[in-house]
Amino acid sequence: MDTTYLGIVLSGSRLMIGEVNTAGDILQHKAYKLSFFNQESALDIIHTSMEDYVRSASLAERKPAAIGVGLIGRVNADEGMWYQIDSGRTHPINVAREITNWYGIPCFTDNDVKSETRAIMRWGLGQKTENFVYLHTGTGIAAGLVIDGKPIRGSHFNAGEVGHLRVGVRVGLKCPCGRMDCIETIASSVGIDRQVRFLKRYYDTQLQIPQQGERVSVDEVYRLCREGDPLCTKVVDNAAEAMASLIMNLVRVSDPDTVILAGEMLSDGFLLEQIRQRLQPVTMRFVTGGVVLTQLDAQYIGLLGAGALAIDGSEGMTTTAKATKK
Ligand SMILES: [Zn+2]
């Protein structure tokens, strides 16, 4: 029987567990909706959900060879340590060791977007290039930069947090990081929500804006933008301009030949079209692979990332240096 690997992804509002094989097929999976969690309760949530998954998926019949856990925030993939993004609240947990001890299966952990970058390298367009930018645009924005075949991690495992770059689009929104108008406050799904609420005083709109606490529908913003709604047009224009600037800046930084996009903001292709119209040919002239959506199933990219992490880990590539892959 084909070797299987178990992936676990903990993102803002849900936990997903599933099994993948070496070909990158998802064999089965289950999603768990989460309310608030913090780093202390995260391990309990993983444990409880795993117990349910093992019961419902009859995992015992084929024990996975390894487990990969994709987490938000900073992760030392070599040691399995999970830190919080906010350095003031850092309380590191050795997630990999805890989970290995629970299940008796080798466990590896990494940041979620860095794990997705592994999936792109293993099964996606990253197989064809040593130099690419992977950009995930969902509730947040982060990048996996692969340069000369090596994913860049940084001295605090924090490289690629490009959601906190300013890109020349001014709205007047303060980012939780302390800077004004970080791209995450403009072009992520949270950013669309913040833009709508901030700019509605200046532009007419047909958009139904939900109460605070409920998120504005990005699909609805795109739909009304297509119909010429003034507020939605402005919001999408800002997001597209910001994303195009970010992509061109990253192209100048790391000289990729392909820019690969994923995330809920890009799901229907509308924003991508708006972004492409704003890319300057001179800046983009060496990006011969283009600015493209990932070929992997975008809905399960996180799970594929966790699966790729488990495989990388069992092959001794916790930091995925392609150079070590013989
Ligand atoms: Zn910021």
Residues whose N, C-alpha, C, O or C-beta is under 5 A from the ligand:
A	BS01	ZN	G163 H164 C175 C177 R179 C182
